[in-house]
Amino acid sequence: MWGSWSESYPQALPAEARATHTDVIGRQPEARREAAKSLSARGIWRDGAGPRQRLGAGAGEWYEMGVGEQLMSDGGSASGESRRRGWARKKAHDASEEGTRAGVSVADPPTAGAMVVVEDLHRSYGTGAGAVHALRGVSCSVPRGELVALRGRSGSGKTTLLNLIGGLDTPDSGRITVDGTPLADLGESELLEMRRDRIGFVFQSFGLIPILSAAENVGVPLRLRKVPPREREDRVALLLSLVGLADHAEQRPGELSGGQQQRVAIARALANRPALLIADEPTGQLDAETGMEVMDLLRAVVRSEGVTALVATHDANLLGLADRVLELSDGVITEAGAERGAGVV
Ligand SMILES: Nc1ncnc2c1ncn2[C@@H]1O[C@H](COP(=O)(O)OP(=O)(O)OP(=O)(O)O)[C@@H](O)[C@H]1O
């Protein structure tokens, strides 16, 4: 299974990255130790830990390297078995759909034509007495063209919910519809395409490939989709300009500030013109002022690119920039539909 990743993904990268990534995942020869060390320092790679163990520890981090869409197709956190179980649950769920719909909070925004509709979502980790019920019947929706903030304390289930909506994980039960498509209806390859072409991901730790320039990082999703070089260069230039980094195209992530790196990550997430942008604590590693700038940028791209954004944050100062705020508390939505930041700052 891993063979299909190492055979297909590196071909989509520039030669230098191709060699490093193949080696980091595979043999790690002496000449590439530095790259491996850098990934290891960020917790992305640990000596001796196989890819599957790493995926178990945090599938999202592989995505952050820009390789997630390939890895997820080969054995991400949602195994074939769990997806099959998801199918069985979906069928059972469909049978009682009316009852589920009745459970949607009246405070939710209208679901008709919404970019994301989540219905009675449950997700637990572990079993028996030690089970953690991360989501306990979440129902909510994200209207098209809005910037929606997902707020909640640490451990309230934000990442779990975003991973499920982004198709990086499978629910125990419940239903997720993204851009009109129920995720449970998608096979592995269709889900992969959905993640690659219709959803952009931004993570707290930026997830840029250290040996690539800003422009090359932004271009990775386009290479994966085999966009012709000229078109790719034009799109990358436009995106870097959109995020205010036209003059930093040739710099590598290590030569950029945290805020600039996150801007590159946002540009990369927008590369394939996604319908939905999912950001998990995008300002978590930034100081307050830079965090506000990044949120401002997110808000601007929602407008200019016509994208819908769902952004998890527990920073109260950032919530005022959102069109709407969803509050997650101990695995349930406790407040929804706060329009234009009213009463949330
Ligand atoms: N892989 C896992 N295995 C076991 N428990 C998990 C796993 N992932 C999350 N949890 C638990 O599920 C609950 C929700 O976690 P989640 O990461 O979704 O919360 P969060 O709101 O994103 O937190 P934070 O703001 O700290 O990132 C927590 O109790 C967490 O410990």
The ligand as an SDF file (V2000), in Angstrom:
LIG
                    3D

 31 33  0  0  0  0  0  0  0  0999 V2000
   -6.6720    9.9400   18.7100 N   0  0  0  0  0  0  0  0  0  0  0  0
   -7.2710   10.1240   19.8820 C   0  0  0  0  0  0  0  0  0  0  0  0
   -7.3240    9.1260   20.7930 N   0  0  0  0  0  0  0  0  0  0  0  0
   -7.9600    9.2960   21.9810 C   0  0  0  0  0  0  0  0  0  0  0  0
   -8.5620   10.4310   22.3580 N   0  0  0  0  0  0  0  0  0  0  0  0
   -8.5380   11.4660   21.4880 C   0  0  0  0  0  0  0  0  0  0  0  0
   -7.8880   11.3760   20.2230 C   0  0  0  0  0  0  0  0  0  0  0  0
   -8.0370   12.5560   19.5820 N   0  0  0  0  0  0  0  0  0  0  0  0
   -8.7340   13.3600   20.4080 C   0  0  0  0  0  0  0  0  0  0  0  0
   -9.0370   12.7020   21.5650 N   0  0  0  0  0  0  0  0  0  0  0  0
   -9.8140   13.2250   22.6930 C   0  0  0  0  0  0  0  0  0  0  0  0
  -11.0370   13.7070   22.1690 O   0  0  0  0  0  0  0  0  0  0  0  0
  -11.4130   14.9160   22.8260 C   0  0  0  0  0  0  0  0  0  0  0  0
  -11.5630   16.0080   21.7860 C   0  0  0  0  0  0  0  0  0  0  0  0
  -10.2760   16.2710   21.2260 O   0  0  0  0  0  0  0  0  0  0  0  0
  -10.0410   17.3560   20.0830 P   0  0  0  0  0  0  0  0  0  0  0  0
   -8.6100   17.3020   19.6950 O   0  0  0  0  0  0  0  0  0  0  0  0
  -11.0510   17.1580   19.0300 O   0  0  0  0  0  0  0  0  0  0  0  0
  -10.3630   18.7020   20.8580 O   0  0  0  0  0  0  0  0  0  0  0  0
   -9.9970   20.2160   20.5020 P   0  0  0  0  0  0  0  0  0  0  0  0
  -11.1640   21.0430   20.8830 O   0  0  0  0  0  0  0  0  0  0  0  0
   -9.5310   20.2980   19.0940 O   0  0  0  0  0  0  0  0  0  0  0  0
   -8.7710   20.5010   21.4630 O   0  0  0  0  0  0  0  0  0  0  0  0
   -7.5390   21.5370   21.2690 P   0  0  0  0  0  0  0  0  0  0  0  0
   -8.1260   22.9240   21.2350 O   0  0  0  0  0  0  0  0  0  0  0  0
   -6.6860   21.2870   22.4700 O   0  0  0  0  0  0  0  0  0  0  0  0
   -6.8520   21.1570   19.9810 O   0  0  0  0  0  0  0  0  0  0  0  0
  -10.3330   15.2000   23.8440 C   0  0  0  0  0  0  0  0  0  0  0  0
  -10.7730   14.6900   25.0940 O   0  0  0  0  0  0  0  0  0  0  0  0
   -9.1600   14.4190   23.3390 C   0  0  0  0  0  0  0  0  0  0  0  0
   -8.3170   14.0170   24.4110 O   0  0  0  0  0  0  0  0  0  0  0  0
  1  2  1  0
  2  3  1  0
  2  7  2  0
  3  4  2  0
  4  5  1  0
  5  6  2  0
  6  7  1  0
  6 10  1  0
  7  8  1  0
  8  9  2  0
  9 10  1  0
 10 11  1  0
 11 12  1  0
 11 30  1  0
 12 13  1  0
 13 14  1  0
 13 28  1  0
 14 15  1  0
 15 16  1  0
 16 17  2  0
 16 18  1  0
 16 19  1  0
 19 20  1  0
 20 21  2  0
 20 22  1  0
 20 23  1  0
 23 24  1  0
 24 25  2  0
 24 26  1  0
 24 27  1  0
 28 29  1  0
 28 30  1  0
 30 31  1  0
M  END
$$$$
